[in-house]
Amino acid sequence: MNLTELRNKVKTITDYSPELVTYNEQIDLLINDAYEALWTEKRWKFAQKTVFVDIWPDIVATQISGTVAAAGCVNNRRRIVFNNSVHALDLPIVWEGQIFEIDGRDYGVLKVVDNQEIHLDVPFRGTTSAANTTWKLKHRFYEIPKDAIEMLFIGHRDTPAVGTRPPYGAMRGLLARRDEDLNLREDLTNFYSECYIPVGTANVPPAETFTFAITNPGTGDFIGNPYVELCWAFEDQGGKLGPLSESKIIPVTGIGGGVAITIAFKTFDDEPVRAPVFDPFIDQIVNQFEGMRKRLFFNQNFNRLTGVRQAGLPVWRDVVLQDTVVYPAIPGYTSDADPVRVEDEQDFYTILNPNQLAVGGKRYQDWEGLHSRFRPYPRPIGSDFQYQFLLGVPTLEQNVNSGEERLFRQWECRYYRKPCRLALQTDQPELPHEFHNLIVYKALHDIFSKHDNFTQAQVYQTKYNKELVRLEKRYVDAIDINMQRGQFGIFGNVYSPYDAGSLRRIN
């Protein structure tokens, strides 16, 4: 059943079927609450997803395309300038939030300006030099997929067989407190990792509001009298998205030729959302909004001719980049299909082309702004092979570097994901169709409880519990286990299969 059918079934059973937009939205919210509650009941097989996670190597000064990129650094300043291009930095979201080591001391990479300049999170402490070659870009932390609820497996699938079986496989999760007790070194390397360690949660603040203006008569491509609904969100280090701002419906009107929409990002006290222009001669502390880009979103579930939301909940999608000449992209995002990313020092953006509001844009999914990372231990090194691309347009999967800076290895990662909300009329729950009634039962329980009809509420709770048992029998993960009599006695194999010092498996 899709969202419309689920809603109609709830209306039929409650014998209350008004065609009111507000009431339909309330029913949709209850349906989504029931859907999310059911989704998180168990580790369902249908809720798991497998992806490949790129392993990034460290970058050192002598590794830059066969030359040496020396770092210009000034004592008590946060700006680092390289005298040659470090093409690994063409992908800023990969390296922001990572570690920059220079003169044996670690600093956080707050912002990648371009492939020859970065800003640190604290001032450099050392000898001023225009040609320091002791630096190293260290990739220590990896983002957990944005739609992940729980990590189920991450491991190397390229390990060679040694003896009768492969010595390494899945990486075991290790608590951060245990990591601190063992004092596991961050710079220890091996060809394979033995475990992964959570390193905390980042919280991206919510966006607030914005103003708009219809500008550039005759130069934009919006023609006629359409409407659009827009909002925006902060994007922090590593591409982490925060909660959405308030949305506004914008009437696009103009005289003569086409027009454009200029968005001005604001706080609720009507202050512009932009970082002060970076001054390398006085900046010693992180400025407000520094390193925080802005992302724009439009509501797909919206009638652009009438300016009215359609039945269902809003569906927010990326405003994509179409005109890279007028509005050059941040390095690493030069494809027309990539989302608009507004720099931290800029507080406005002009949408020139209605094709930037393309339904092919990615759907916004992160509602709370919480993002987790992990650190592999030991840090994997080496590669299966090196690859290179001709100089051209870089994307998230490509690097314009001529070879040495991009070593290609991957982990295989399986995780328990969260689904998109049911918003469009044809959206269907991502669970087996024969159990869609579970969502209806859960929603009915909430509705009858809301109206103090606890007898009917209990009826549908009982139906829900009964069907849930059937769903568990068929779609919950089960692990095959072989047991041998006497295996768990004092003469059995009770020692740990891992060396306490290195966490390496003992054959």
TIGUGU-403658 format. One record per residue (C-alpha): x, y, z; residue in one letter; residue number from 1. Coordinates in steps of 0.05 Angstrom, whole numbers. Last residue first. Layout:
<nodes>
+--------+--------+--------+---------+-----+
:   east :  north :     up : residuo : num :
+--------+--------+--------+---------+-----+
:      X :      Y :      Z :       A : NUM :
...
+--------+--------+--------+---------+-----+
</nodes>
This chain:
<nodes>
+--------+--------+--------+---------+-----+
:   east :  north :     up : residuo : num :
+--------+--------+--------+---------+-----+
:    921 :   -374 :    294 :       N : 507 :
:    921 :   -313 :    340 :       I : 506 :
:    882 :   -254 :    312 :       R : 505 :
:    915 :   -187 :    319 :       R : 504 :
:    889 :   -142 :    374 :       L : 503 :
:    960 :   -113 :    378 :       S : 502 :
:    975 :   -118 :    452 :       G : 501 :
:    920 :   -164 :    476 :       A : 500 :
:    933 :   -217 :    421 :       D : 499 :
:    866 :   -241 :    397 :       Y : 498 :
:    833 :   -311 :    398 :       P : 497 :
:    819 :   -303 :    473 :       S : 496 :
:    827 :   -367 :    512 :       Y : 495 :
:    768 :   -413 :    527 :       V : 494 :
:    781 :   -472 :    480 :       N : 493 :
:    755 :   -527 :    523 :       G : 492 :
:    787 :   -562 :    583 :       F : 491 :
:    750 :   -517 :    632 :       I : 490 :
:    685 :   -535 :    599 :       G : 489 :
:    651 :   -496 :    542 :       F : 488 :
:    664 :   -544 :    484 :       Q : 487 :
:    639 :   -605 :    521 :       G : 486 :
:    587 :   -620 :    468 :       R : 485 :
:    600 :   -583 :    404 :       Q : 484 :
:    561 :   -523 :    379 :       M : 483 :
:    552 :   -497 :    308 :       N : 482 :
:    517 :   -430 :    303 :       I : 481 :
:    478 :   -402 :    243 :       D : 480 :
:    461 :   -329 :    257 :       I : 479 :
:    389 :   -305 :    251 :       A : 478 :
:    368 :   -239 :    221 :       D : 477 :
:    295 :   -221 :    229 :       V : 476 :
:    250 :   -225 :    168 :       Y : 475 :
:    208 :   -288 :    171 :       R : 474 :
:    197 :   -304 :    244 :       K : 473 :
:    198 :   -230 :    263 :       E : 472 :
:    142 :   -212 :    215 :       L : 471 :
:     98 :   -267 :    243 :       R : 470 :
:    110 :   -241 :    314 :       V : 469 :
:     94 :   -170 :    291 :       L : 468 :
:     27 :   -194 :    265 :       E : 467 :
:      5 :   -214 :    335 :       K : 466 :
:     32 :   -152 :    369 :       N : 465 :
:     -3 :   -106 :    319 :       Y : 464 :
:    -70 :   -142 :    326 :       K : 463 :
:    -65 :   -136 :    402 :       T : 462 :
:    -49 :    -62 :    396 :       Q : 461 :
:   -108 :    -55 :    349 :       Y : 460 :
:   -157 :    -83 :    401 :       V : 459 :
:   -123 :    -44 :    457 :       Q : 458 :
:   -137 :     22 :    422 :       A : 457 :
:   -209 :      1 :    411 :       Q : 456 :
:   -218 :     -9 :    486 :       T : 455 :
:   -176 :     53 :    503 :       F : 454 :
:   -222 :    101 :    467 :       N : 453 :
:   -192 :    163 :    500 :       D : 452 :
:   -192 :    202 :    434 :       H : 451 :
:   -116 :    203 :    430 :       K : 450 :
:   -114 :    130 :    448 :       S : 449 :
:   -160 :    116 :    389 :       F : 448 :
:   -113 :    153 :    342 :       I : 447 :
:    -49 :    122 :    370 :       D : 446 :
:    -77 :     51 :    365 :       H : 445 :
:   -102 :     66 :    295 :       L : 444 :
:    -32 :     88 :    274 :       A : 443 :
:     -2 :     23 :    300 :       K : 442 :
:    -55 :    -20 :    266 :       Y : 441 :
:    -46 :     17 :    199 :       V : 440 :
:     30 :      9 :    202 :       I : 439 :
:     22 :    -65 :    216 :       L : 438 :
:    -24 :    -70 :    156 :       N : 437 :
:     37 :    -61 :    111 :       H : 436 :
:     56 :   -132 :    130 :       F : 435 :
:     40 :   -168 :     65 :       E : 434 :
:     78 :   -113 :     27 :       H : 433 :
:    146 :   -131 :     56 :       P : 432 :
:    180 :    -68 :     82 :       L : 431 :
:    203 :     -3 :     49 :       E : 430 :
:    137 :     33 :     61 :       P : 429 :
:    109 :     60 :     -4 :       Q : 428 :
:    110 :    131 :    -30 :       D : 427 :
:     56 :    142 :    -83 :       T : 426 :
:     23 :    202 :    -50 :       Q : 425 :
:     90 :    234 :    -35 :       L : 424 :
:    111 :    240 :     38 :       A : 423 :
:    127 :    173 :     70 :       L : 422 :
:    190 :    190 :    107 :       R : 421 :
:    256 :    164 :     81 :       C : 420 :
:    282 :    101 :    113 :       P : 419 :
:    334 :     92 :    168 :       K : 418 :
:    391 :     44 :    157 :       R : 417 :
:    420 :    -16 :    194 :       Y : 416 :
:    491 :    -23 :    168 :       Y : 415 :
:    535 :    -66 :    124 :       R : 414 :
:    604 :    -38 :    105 :       C : 413 :
:    655 :    -68 :     57 :       E : 412 :
:    720 :    -32 :     65 :       W : 411 :
:    756 :     -1 :      7 :       Q : 410 :
:    824 :     11 :    -24 :       R : 409 :
:    848 :     59 :    -78 :       F : 408 :
:    910 :    101 :    -67 :       L : 407 :
:    899 :    173 :    -89 :       R : 406 :
:    958 :    221 :    -80 :       E : 405 :
:   1007 :    184 :   -124 :       E : 404 :
:    973 :    189 :   -191 :       G : 403 :
:    965 :    252 :   -232 :       S : 402 :
:    917 :    287 :   -186 :       N : 401 :
:    851 :    308 :   -216 :       V : 400 :
:    814 :    264 :   -166 :       N : 399 :
:    751 :    225 :   -180 :       Q : 398 :
:    695 :    196 :   -138 :       E : 397 :
:    670 :    260 :   -106 :       L : 396 :
:    678 :    295 :   -172 :       T : 395 :
:    735 :    327 :   -209 :       P : 394 :
:    726 :    357 :   -278 :       V : 393 :
:    788 :    352 :   -320 :       G : 392 :
:    861 :    333 :   -316 :       L : 391 :
:    866 :    261 :   -338 :       L : 390 :
:    849 :    210 :   -286 :       F : 389 :
:    894 :    165 :   -247 :       Q : 388 :
:    892 :     97 :   -215 :       Y : 387 :
:    933 :     61 :   -163 :       Q : 386 :
:    925 :    -11 :   -146 :       F : 385 :
:    908 :    -58 :    -89 :       D : 384 :
:    930 :     -7 :    -38 :       S : 383 :
:    976 :      2 :     22 :       G : 382 :
:    957 :     27 :     90 :       I : 381 :
:    903 :     11 :    141 :       P : 380 :
:    901 :     51 :    206 :       R : 379 :
:    907 :      2 :    263 :       P : 378 :
:    855 :     13 :    288 :       Y : 377 :
:    800 :     46 :    247 :       P : 376 :
:    771 :    111 :    274 :       R : 375 :
:    696 :    122 :    274 :       F : 374 :
:    648 :    179 :    259 :       R : 373 :
:    578 :    197 :    280 :       S : 372 :
:    530 :    251 :    255 :       H : 371 :
:    472 :    285 :    291 :       L : 370 :
:    435 :    339 :    251 :       G : 369 :
:    365 :    316 :    272 :       E : 368 :
:    326 :    309 :    207 :       W : 367 :
:    377 :    278 :    161 :       D : 366 :
:    338 :    256 :     99 :       Q : 365 :
:    340 :    309 :     45 :       Y : 364 :
:    326 :    278 :    -23 :       R : 363 :
:    380 :    281 :    -76 :       K : 362 :
:    365 :    323 :   -137 :       G : 361 :
:    332 :    287 :   -195 :       G : 360 :
:    269 :    327 :   -183 :       V : 359 :
:    305 :    387 :   -212 :       A : 358 :
:    299 :    456 :   -181 :       L : 357 :
:    363 :    479 :   -215 :       Q : 356 :
:    323 :    471 :   -279 :       N : 355 :
:    285 :    534 :   -258 :       P : 354 :
:    349 :    573 :   -276 :       N : 353 :
:    378 :    635 :   -244 :       L : 352 :
:    378 :    618 :   -170 :       I : 351 :
:    417 :    673 :   -136 :       T : 350 :
:    455 :    660 :    -72 :       Y : 349 :
:    466 :    702 :    -10 :       F : 348 :
:    506 :    705 :     54 :       D : 347 :
:    576 :    691 :     28 :       Q : 346 :
:    636 :    680 :     75 :       E : 345 :
:    615 :    608 :     91 :       D : 344 :
:    612 :    589 :     18 :       E : 343 :
:    545 :    570 :    -13 :       V : 342 :
:    540 :    497 :    -35 :       R : 341 :
:    491 :    484 :    -90 :       V : 340 :
:    481 :    409 :   -101 :       P : 339 :
:    518 :    370 :   -155 :       D : 338 :
:    481 :    355 :   -220 :       A : 337 :
:    516 :    412 :   -258 :       D : 336 :
:    583 :    381 :   -240 :       S : 335 :
:    636 :    427 :   -211 :       T : 334 :
:    636 :    404 :   -140 :       Y : 333 :
:    708 :    386 :   -122 :       G : 332 :
:    731 :    457 :   -116 :       P : 331 :
:    671 :    500 :    -93 :       I : 330 :
:    629 :    515 :   -153 :       A : 329 :
:    634 :    578 :   -195 :       P : 328 :
:    570 :    620 :   -196 :       Y : 327 :
:    567 :    655 :   -264 :       V : 326 :
:    608 :    603 :   -299 :       V : 325 :
:    584 :    542 :   -260 :       T : 324 :
:    512 :    553 :   -280 :       D : 323 :
:    471 :    492 :   -265 :       Q : 322 :
:    485 :    473 :   -192 :       L : 321 :
:    429 :    434 :   -159 :       V : 320 :
:    376 :    456 :   -109 :       V : 319 :
:    374 :    393 :    -68 :       D : 318 :
:    308 :    360 :    -52 :       R : 317 :
:    257 :    369 :      4 :       W : 316 :
:    193 :    328 :      1 :       V : 315 :
:    139 :    363 :     42 :       P : 314 :
:     84 :    319 :     71 :       L : 313 :
:     23 :    291 :     35 :       G : 312 :
:    -29 :    325 :     -7 :       A : 311 :
:      0 :    380 :    -50 :       Q : 310 :
:     26 :    445 :    -22 :       R : 309 :
:     -4 :    506 :    -55 :       V : 308 :
:     30 :    559 :    -98 :       G : 307 :
:    -21 :    552 :   -154 :       T : 306 :
:     26 :    541 :   -213 :       L : 305 :
:     85 :    512 :   -173 :       R : 304 :
:     42 :    458 :   -141 :       N : 303 :
:     86 :    429 :    -85 :       F : 302 :
:    110 :    360 :    -66 :       N : 301 :
:    179 :    375 :    -94 :       Q : 300 :
:    195 :    424 :    -39 :       N : 299 :
:    261 :    460 :    -53 :       F : 298 :
:    328 :    455 :    -17 :       F : 297 :
:    389 :    500 :    -11 :       L : 296 :
:    455 :    482 :     23 :       R : 295 :
:    497 :    531 :     64 :       K : 294 :
:    570 :    523 :     82 :       R : 293 :
:    598 :    522 :    152 :       M : 292 :
:    674 :    529 :    154 :       G : 291 :
:    672 :    594 :    192 :       E : 290 :
:    601 :    608 :    218 :       F : 289 :
:    627 :    652 :    274 :       Q : 288 :
:    702 :    659 :    270 :       N : 287 :
:    752 :    608 :    295 :       V : 286 :
:    808 :    641 :    336 :       I : 285 :
:    875 :    669 :    315 :       Q : 284 :
:    858 :    713 :    257 :       D : 283 :
:    900 :    777 :    256 :       I : 282 :
:    946 :    773 :    195 :       F : 281 :
:    911 :    718 :    157 :       P : 280 :
:    846 :    759 :    153 :       D : 279 :
:    788 :    714 :    137 :       F : 278 :
:    726 :    752 :    115 :       V : 277 :
:    676 :    748 :    171 :       P : 276 :
:    632 :    686 :    167 :       A : 275 :
:    563 :    693 :    138 :       R : 274 :
:    492 :    685 :    162 :       V : 273 :
:    465 :    756 :    157 :       P : 272 :
:    430 :    783 :    219 :       E : 271 :
:    354 :    788 :    220 :       D : 270 :
:    345 :    768 :    293 :       D : 269 :
:    318 :    700 :    269 :       F : 268 :
:    384 :    689 :    232 :       T : 267 :
:    388 :    703 :    158 :       K : 266 :
:    409 :    673 :     91 :       F : 265 :
:    393 :    719 :     32 :       A : 264 :
:    362 :    682 :    -27 :       I : 263 :
:    361 :    716 :    -95 :       T : 262 :
:    309 :    688 :   -144 :       I : 261 :
:    318 :    703 :   -218 :       A : 260 :
:    275 :    735 :   -272 :       V : 259 :
:    255 :    721 :   -343 :       G : 258 :
:    239 :    775 :   -393 :       G : 257 :
:    185 :    829 :   -392 :       G : 256 :
:    160 :    845 :   -322 :       I : 255 :
:    170 :    795 :   -267 :       G : 254 :
:    137 :    748 :   -218 :       T : 253 :
:    164 :    689 :   -179 :       V : 252 :
:    118 :    680 :   -118 :       P : 251 :
:    161 :    651 :    -62 :       I : 250 :
:    133 :    602 :    -11 :       I : 249 :
:    177 :    602 :     51 :       K : 248 :
:    207 :    547 :     93 :       S : 247 :
:    235 :    550 :    163 :       E : 246 :
:    307 :    525 :    166 :       S : 245 :
:    325 :    452 :    158 :       L : 244 :
:    363 :    410 :    208 :       P : 243 :
:    438 :    400 :    198 :       G : 242 :
:    477 :    367 :    143 :       L : 241 :
:    546 :    336 :    149 :       K : 240 :
:    587 :    342 :     85 :       G : 239 :
:    653 :    323 :    118 :       G : 238 :
:    657 :    387 :    157 :       Q : 237 :
:    591 :    425 :    165 :       D : 236 :
:    533 :    436 :    118 :       E : 235 :
:    480 :    484 :    145 :       F : 234 :
:    409 :    478 :    119 :       A : 233 :
:    363 :    515 :     71 :       W : 232 :
:    289 :    526 :     54 :       C : 231 :
:    249 :    537 :    -10 :       L : 230 :
:    178 :    534 :    -36 :       E : 229 :
:    169 :    556 :   -109 :       V : 228 :
:    113 :    593 :   -144 :       Y : 227 :
:    102 :    606 :   -218 :       P : 226 :
:     81 :    671 :   -250 :       N : 225 :
:    110 :    673 :   -320 :       G : 224 :
:    183 :    663 :   -336 :       I : 223 :
:    240 :    641 :   -290 :       F : 222 :
:    302 :    640 :   -335 :       D : 221 :
:    342 :    697 :   -305 :       G : 220 :
:    373 :    754 :   -344 :       T : 219 :
:    313 :    795 :   -366 :       G : 218 :
:    297 :    823 :   -298 :       P : 217 :
:    356 :    808 :   -252 :       N : 216 :
:    321 :    801 :   -185 :       T : 215 :
:    261 :    774 :   -148 :       I : 214 :
:    279 :    780 :    -74 :       A : 213 :
:    283 :    732 :    -17 :       F : 212 :
:    292 :    731 :     59 :       T : 211 :
:    319 :    674 :    100 :       F : 210 :
:    307 :    635 :    165 :       T : 209 :
:    340 :    592 :    218 :       E : 208 :
:    387 :    535 :    201 :       A : 207 :
:    394 :    481 :    254 :       P : 206 :
:    461 :    468 :    287 :       P : 205 :
:    505 :    410 :    264 :       V : 204 :
:    518 :    362 :    322 :       N : 203 :
:    579 :    318 :    315 :       A : 202 :
:    579 :    251 :    352 :       T : 201 :
:    639 :    218 :    384 :       G : 200 :
:    700 :    178 :    363 :       V : 199 :
:    672 :    108 :    354 :       P : 198 :
:    729 :     57 :    350 :       I : 197 :
:    738 :      7 :    293 :       Y : 196 :
:    774 :    -58 :    300 :       C : 195 :
:    830 :   -101 :    270 :       E : 194 :
:    850 :    -59 :    210 :       S : 193 :
:    889 :    -90 :    153 :       Y : 192 :
:    956 :    -70 :    120 :       F : 191 :
:    980 :    -43 :    186 :       N : 190 :
:    990 :     26 :    215 :       T : 189 :
:    996 :     55 :    285 :       L : 188 :
:    987 :    131 :    281 :       D : 187 :
:    928 :    136 :    328 :       E : 186 :
:    961 :     95 :    382 :       R : 185 :
:    917 :     52 :    425 :       L : 184 :
:    920 :     76 :    497 :       N : 183 :
:    891 :     10 :    523 :       L : 182 :
:    846 :     46 :    572 :       D : 181 :
:    830 :    101 :    522 :       E : 180 :
:    809 :     50 :    469 :       D : 179 :
:    767 :     14 :    521 :       R : 178 :
:    732 :     80 :    536 :       R : 177 :
:    720 :     90 :    461 :       A : 176 :
:    685 :     23 :    457 :       L : 175 :
:    713 :    -25 :    406 :       L : 174 :
:    673 :    -49 :    346 :       G : 173 :
:    703 :   -111 :    314 :       R : 172 :
:    730 :   -107 :    243 :       M : 171 :
:    705 :   -166 :    202 :       A : 170 :
:    757 :   -208 :    167 :       G : 169 :
:    829 :   -224 :    183 :       Y : 168 :
:    870 :   -288 :    187 :       P : 167 :
:    839 :   -319 :    125 :       P : 166 :
:    834 :   -395 :    134 :       R : 165 :
:    877 :   -457 :    129 :       T : 164 :
:    944 :   -423 :    129 :       G : 163 :
:    944 :   -351 :    107 :       V : 162 :
:    889 :   -331 :     59 :       A : 161 :
:    897 :   -261 :     30 :       P : 160 :
:    852 :   -204 :     54 :       T : 159 :
:    812 :   -167 :      1 :       D : 158 :
:    744 :   -169 :     37 :       R : 157 :
:    765 :   -121 :     92 :       H : 156 :
:    713 :   -106 :    144 :       G : 155 :
:    652 :    -68 :    169 :       I : 154 :
:    592 :   -102 :    197 :       F : 153 :
:    527 :    -84 :    234 :       L : 152 :
:    535 :     -8 :    244 :       M : 151 :
:    472 :     21 :    273 :       E : 150 :
:    422 :     75 :    252 :       I : 149 :
:    456 :     93 :    187 :       A : 148 :
:    425 :    143 :    138 :       D : 147 :
:    485 :    190 :    139 :       K : 146 :
:    535 :    134 :    128 :       P : 145 :
:    586 :    132 :    186 :       I : 144 :
:    639 :    183 :    169 :       E : 143 :
:    712 :    163 :    174 :       Y : 142 :
:    767 :    191 :    218 :       F : 141 :
:    842 :    186 :    214 :       R : 140 :
:    862 :    217 :    147 :       H : 139 :
:    929 :    249 :    163 :       K : 138 :
:    955 :    306 :    120 :       L : 137 :
:   1030 :    309 :    134 :       K : 136 :
:   1077 :    367 :    143 :       W : 135 :
:   1153 :    365 :    152 :       T : 134 :
:   1165 :    403 :     87 :       T : 133 :
:   1164 :    475 :    114 :       N : 132 :
:   1180 :    524 :     58 :       A : 131 :
:   1154 :    594 :     77 :       A : 130 :
:   1173 :    586 :    150 :       S : 129 :
:   1152 :    616 :    217 :       T : 128 :
:   1178 :    571 :    272 :       T : 127 :
:   1126 :    537 :    314 :       G : 126 :
:   1056 :    540 :    342 :       R : 125 :
:   1003 :    541 :    288 :       F : 124 :
:    939 :    574 :    311 :       P : 123 :
:    878 :    530 :    327 :       V : 122 :
:    824 :    501 :    282 :       D : 121 :
:    869 :    503 :    221 :       L : 120 :
:    854 :    538 :    155 :       H : 119 :
:    875 :    507 :     89 :       I : 118 :
:    906 :    535 :     25 :       E : 117 :
:    936 :    507 :    -39 :       Q : 116 :
:    882 :    458 :    -63 :       N : 115 :
:    827 :    508 :    -46 :       D : 114 :
:    797 :    539 :     17 :       V : 113 :
:    796 :    474 :     58 :       V : 112 :
:    767 :    490 :    126 :       K : 111 :
:    776 :    468 :    198 :       L : 110 :
:    834 :    420 :    190 :       V : 109 :
:    851 :    400 :    261 :       G : 108 :
:    922 :    407 :    286 :       Y : 107 :
:    974 :    355 :    305 :       D : 106 :
:   1046 :    370 :    325 :       R : 105 :
:   1109 :    336 :    299 :       G : 104 :
:   1135 :    398 :    262 :       D : 103 :
:   1070 :    396 :    221 :       I : 102 :
:   1012 :    348 :    226 :       E : 101 :
:    945 :    365 :    195 :       F : 100 :
:    889 :    322 :    221 :       I :  99 :
:    819 :    310 :    192 :       Q :  98 :
:    756 :    351 :    202 :       G :  97 :
:    758 :    377 :    130 :       E :  96 :
:    797 :    326 :     89 :       W :  95 :
:    744 :    286 :     52 :       V :  94 :
:    694 :    344 :     49 :       I :  93 :
:    747 :    386 :     13 :       P :  92 :
:    755 :    341 :    -48 :       L :  91 :
:    804 :    383 :    -89 :       D :  90 :
:    847 :    377 :    -27 :       L :  89 :
:    877 :    312 :    -54 :       A :  88 :
:    904 :    356 :   -110 :       H :  87 :
:    957 :    388 :    -66 :       V :  86 :
:    977 :    445 :   -113 :       S :  85 :
:   1046 :    472 :   -102 :       N :  84 :
:   1072 :    529 :    -57 :       N :  83 :
:   1025 :    507 :     -1 :       F :  82 :
:    992 :    559 :     45 :       V :  81 :
:    972 :    545 :    117 :       I :  80 :
:    929 :    596 :    154 :       R :  79 :
:    916 :    590 :    229 :       R :  78 :
:    966 :    641 :    255 :       R :  77 :
:   1008 :    641 :    319 :       N :  76 :
:   1073 :    626 :    282 :       N :  75 :
:   1066 :    633 :    208 :       V :  74 :
:   1064 :    574 :    160 :       C :  73 :
:   1080 :    565 :     86 :       G :  72 :
:   1077 :    492 :     70 :       A :  71 :
:   1124 :    461 :     18 :       A :  70 :
:   1095 :    418 :    -37 :       A :  69 :
:   1150 :    374 :    -63 :       V :  68 :
:   1147 :    344 :   -132 :       T :  67 :
:   1130 :    276 :   -162 :       G :  66 :
:   1056 :    291 :   -164 :       S :  65 :
:   1054 :    312 :    -91 :       I :  64 :
:   1083 :    255 :    -50 :       Q :  63 :
:   1144 :    291 :    -22 :       T :  62 :
:   1101 :    335 :     24 :       A :  61 :
:   1062 :    278 :     55 :       V :  60 :
:    990 :    255 :     43 :       I :  59 :
:    959 :    200 :     86 :       D :  58 :
:    918 :    148 :     50 :       P :  57 :
:    843 :    147 :     44 :       W :  56 :
:    802 :     83 :     50 :       I :  55 :
:    737 :     87 :     10 :       D :  54 :
:    675 :     57 :     42 :       V :  53 :
:    635 :      6 :      2 :       F :  52 :
:    561 :      0 :     16 :       V :  51 :
:    514 :    -54 :     42 :       T :  50 :
:    444 :    -38 :     67 :       K :  49 :
:    400 :    -69 :    120 :       Q :  48 :
:    327 :    -52 :    133 :       A :  47 :
:    299 :   -111 :     93 :       F :  46 :
:    334 :   -160 :    140 :       K :  45 :
:    300 :   -129 :    200 :       W :  44 :
:    343 :   -113 :    261 :       R :  43 :
:    283 :   -107 :    307 :       K :  42 :
:    230 :    -56 :    331 :       E :  41 :
:    263 :      3 :    296 :       T :  40 :
:    224 :      0 :    231 :       W :  39 :
:    158 :    -11 :    268 :       L :  38 :
:    167 :     54 :    308 :       A :  37 :
:    188 :     91 :    244 :       E :  36 :
:    126 :     68 :    206 :       Y :  35 :
:     79 :     84 :    265 :       A :  34 :
:    108 :    154 :    270 :       D :  33 :
:    102 :    160 :    194 :       N :  32 :
:     28 :    140 :    196 :       I :  31 :
:     15 :    189 :    253 :       L :  30 :
:     48 :    245 :    212 :       L :  29 :
:      7 :    226 :    151 :       D :  28 :
:    -57 :    228 :    191 :       I :  27 :
:    -40 :    298 :    215 :       Q :  26 :
:    -24 :    319 :    144 :       E :  25 :
:    -91 :    292 :    120 :       N :  24 :
:   -127 :    331 :    174 :       Y :  23 :
:    -93 :    396 :    153 :       T :  22 :
:   -107 :    385 :     79 :       V :  21 :
:   -180 :    370 :     91 :       L :  20 :
:   -216 :    316 :     53 :       E :  19 :
:   -256 :    292 :    113 :       P :  18 :
:   -261 :    217 :    122 :       S :  17 :
:   -282 :    195 :    191 :       Y :  16 :
:   -306 :    124 :    199 :       D :  15 :
:   -244 :    106 :    240 :       T :  14 :
:   -235 :     43 :    199 :       I :  13 :
:   -246 :     80 :    133 :       T :  12 :
:   -201 :    138 :    151 :       K :  11 :
:   -143 :     92 :    170 :       V :  10 :
:   -153 :     54 :    104 :       K :   9 :
:   -153 :    120 :     66 :       N :   8 :
:    -87 :    141 :     97 :       R :   7 :
:    -53 :     75 :     81 :       L :   6 :
:    -80 :     77 :     10 :       E :   5 :
:    -54 :    147 :     -1 :       T :   4 :
:     14 :    131 :     29 :       L :   3 :
:     24 :     70 :    -15 :       N :   2 :
:      0 :      0 :      0 :       M :   1 :
+--------+--------+--------+---------+-----+
</nodes>
